[in-house]
């Protein structure tokens, strides 16, 4: 038998704890919402999923943020003087929406959530920077995002995920070495190296977004934050604005991409190890101590994850395309119709149909072009997984080096080549659409659609590489495609980022539909309880 490493033994113990907690029935009273009201609210949340589409693991927190912002507006109007009962209405609404299970969460959690809300309200009230100018507004939104992260963790503790992050982080701290030239050039301070590794692990392993990583970094730097007493809250509150600025700086470090590339390449063994332990019994430590058993489990788990990955990629492609269609295509097509009407032109329904079909077909082509990992990849994954599970005399090392310096002339030439490729690509798109007699307004909108879809499709195809460890093969034609498609993808990324900030349809839902609908669902629930009481009286 090979001896498991201490880190692996610790991970097994944490997974056993999580498995035990999941199987145990709550002994304390749990939160219950009416099933009919829950179905109505869950239907609405499905619509919001399309309007606010994000990756699946981010949707629940997106709902928490949306509901928190609505409540914080009410609290602000009262100068945050009446925060009591904010948590109860929030938690009930989240359970009705299907984001958390019914009859599973203990009632005491409402008090815990209320303490979290009070903690961050205190920070907002005691920070003069809050909402002072654009920076202050960004800080205010960040505080709400972090609040949502802590609430989500309280209602649904992510023991497995955080344990696996710590497991991979501990391993990568030993393996990743940074060139001394990077430190000498002032590109990174030595004391912040582990922070960059931690961020890269969070991003690669579970695709955590900025708010969740920010919250994890606060806990990383201040281990007692989740159970902070009044003194710690007061101390951190005074410097929270600087903490936010430092976190933004860490997340924007140009070297982060290098750390991420390494962690993304080697995250598959950790994911599989997590899957094996999640589905295993209390005797899994003895089972995987035998290399032949572990090898068999790796291959079995790899096959299962490959099947679920295909389903997730297909679902992500469908939802992202529908979301783009609903939130972007319809609004821009409507704009096109208004422009054509204002110019006195007739509306060509065939061209409008083409405007809608082009991005949809493009996304379909991107998804079907995604390749499965090869058999060689499974061998690489198996070998690496066994490396991390057992004790080793020496650890592999992955070095982060400085980029080669480019002179001013080289930079200028490369920028001109990139600009030329962008001109050729957009010019070609214009020529093709103009050849089919698309009007100028339609050409502009179609180019926007194509750019957004290419960016979204690239994100989906990158998720498909979740299990891939073998180096990506880049042939001549893929090199040529990158030259001409990268400018379009860059435009799509820029538009998507701007659209996220100014999503008119989401703002319309938030302002005109969310609150009335929430009140309507609450009324249904109260009415149902009223009817039930009357029925009990008749007996």
DADAWO-V499309 format. One record per backbone hydrogen bond with DSSP energy under -0.5 kcal/mol. NH is the residue of the N-H (numbers start at 1). CO is the residue of the C=O. If there is no record, write none. Layout:
NH_CO / NH_CO
//
This chain:
2_289 / 5_389 / 9_5 / 10_6 / 11_7 / 12_8 / 13_9 / 14_10 / 15_11 / 16_12 / 17_13 / 18_14 / 19_15 / 20_16 / 21_17 / 22_18 / 23_19 / 24_20 / 31_105 / 38_34 / 39_35 / 40_36 / 41_37 / 42_38 / 43_39 / 44_40 / 45_41 / 46_42 / 47_43 / 48_44 / 49_45 / 50_46 / 50_47 / 51_47 / 52_48 / 53_50 / 58_55 / 59_55 / 59_56 / 60_56 / 62_58 / 63_59 / 64_60 / 65_61 / 66_62 / 67_63 / 68_64 / 69_65 / 70_66 / 71_67 / 72_68 / 73_69 / 74_70 / 75_71 / 76_72 / 77_73 / 78_74 / 78_75 / 79_76 / 80_75 / 81_78 / 86_83 / 89_85 / 90_86 / 91_87 / 92_88 / 93_89 / 94_90 / 95_91 / 96_92 / 97_93 / 98_95 / 99_94 / 100_94 / 103_31 / 104_101 / 105_101 / 107_29 / 109_106 / 110_107 / 111_107 / 112_108 / 113_109 / 114_110 / 115_111 / 116_112 / 117_113 / 118_114 / 119_115 / 120_116 / 121_117 / 122_118 / 123_119 / 124_120 / 125_121 / 126_122 / 127_124 / 128_126 / 130_127 / 131_136 / 132_129 / 133_131 / 136_132 / 137_133 / 138_134 / 139_135 / 140_136 / 141_137 / 142_138 / 143_139 / 144_140 / 145_141 / 146_142 / 147_143 / 148_144 / 149_145 / 150_146 / 151_147 / 152_148 / 153_149 / 154_150 / 155_151 / 156_152 / 159_157 / 162_158 / 163_159 / 164_160 / 165_161 / 166_162 / 167_163 / 168_164 / 169_165 / 170_166 / 171_167 / 172_168 / 173_169 / 174_170 / 174_171 / 175_171 / 176_172 / 177_175 / 177_398 / 179_400 / 182_179 / 183_179 / 184_180 / 185_181 / 186_183 / 187_182 / 188_182 / 192_189 / 193_190 / 196_192 / 197_193 / 198_194 / 199_195 / 200_196 / 201_197 / 202_198 / 203_199 / 204_200 / 205_201 / 206_202 / 207_203 / 208_202 / 213_209 / 214_210 / 215_211 / 216_212 / 217_213 / 218_214 / 219_215 / 220_216 / 221_217 / 222_218 / 225_222 / 227_224 / 228_225 / 233_229 / 234_230 / 235_231 / 236_232 / 237_233 / 238_234 / 239_235 / 239_236 / 240_236 / 240_237 / 243_239 / 244_240 / 245_241 / 246_242 / 247_243 / 248_244 / 249_245 / 250_246 / 251_247 / 252_248 / 253_250 / 256_253 / 257_254 / 258_255 / 259_255 / 260_256 / 261_257 / 262_258 / 263_259 / 264_260 / 265_261 / 266_262 / 267_264 / 270_267 / 271_267 / 272_268 / 273_269 / 274_270 / 275_271 / 276_272 / 277_273 / 278_274 / 279_275 / 280_276 / 284_281 / 286_283 / 287_283 / 288_284 / 289_285 / 290_287 / 291_289 / 293_290 / 294_290 / 295_291 / 296_292 / 297_293 / 298_294 / 299_295 / 300_296 / 301_297 / 302_298 / 303_299 / 304_300 / 305_301 / 306_302 / 307_303 / 308_304 / 309_305 / 310_306 / 311_307 / 312_308 / 313_309 / 314_310 / 315_311 / 316_312 / 317_313 / 318_314 / 319_315 / 320_316 / 321_317 / 322_318 / 323_319 / 324_320 / 325_321 / 326_322 / 327_323 / 328_324 / 329_324 / 330_325 / 332_328 / 333_329 / 334_330 / 335_331 / 336_332 / 337_333 / 338_334 / 339_335 / 340_336 / 341_337 / 342_338 / 343_339 / 344_341 / 345_340 / 348_346 / 349_347 / 352_348 / 353_349 / 354_350 / 355_351 / 356_352 / 357_353 / 358_354 / 359_355 / 360_356 / 361_357 / 362_358 / 363_359 / 364_360 / 365_361 / 366_362 / 367_363 / 368_364 / 369_365 / 370_367 / 378_374 / 379_375 / 380_376 / 381_377 / 382_378 / 383_379 / 384_380 / 385_381 / 386_382 / 387_383 / 388_384 / 389_385 / 390_386 / 391_3 / 398_175 / 400_177 / 401_399 / 411_407 / 412_408 / 413_409 / 414_410 / 415_411 / 416_412 / 417_413 / 418_414 / 419_415 / 420_416 / 421_417 / 422_418 / 423_419 / 424_420 / 425_421 / 426_422 / 427_423 / 428_424 / 429_425 / 430_426 / 431_427 / 432_428 / 433_429 / 434_430 / 435_431 / 436_432 / 437_434 / 438_433 / 443_439 / 444_440 / 445_441 / 446_442 / 447_443 / 448_444 / 449_445 / 450_446 / 451_447 / 452_448 / 453_449 / 454_450 / 455_451 / 456_452 / 457_453 / 458_454 / 459_455 / 460_456 / 461_457 / 462_458 / 463_459 / 464_460 / 465_462 / 466_463 / 468_465 / 474_472 / 475_473 / 479_475 / 480_476 / 481_477 / 482_478 / 483_479 / 484_480 / 485_481 / 486_482 / 489_485 / 490_486 / 491_487 / 492_488 / 493_489 / 494_490 / 495_491 / 496_492 / 497_493 / 498_494 / 499_495 / 500_496 / 501_497 / 502_498 / 503_500 / 504_502 / 507_503 / 508_504 / 509_505 / 510_506 / 511_507 / 512_508 / 513_508 / 513_509 / 514_509 / 515_510 / 517_513 / 518_514 / 519_515 / 520_516 / 521_517 / 522_518 / 523_519 / 524_520 / 525_521 / 526_522 / 527_523 / 528_524 / 529_525 / 530_526 / 531_527 / 532_528 / 533_529 / 534_530 / 535_531 / 536_532 / 537_533 / 538_534 / 539_535
//
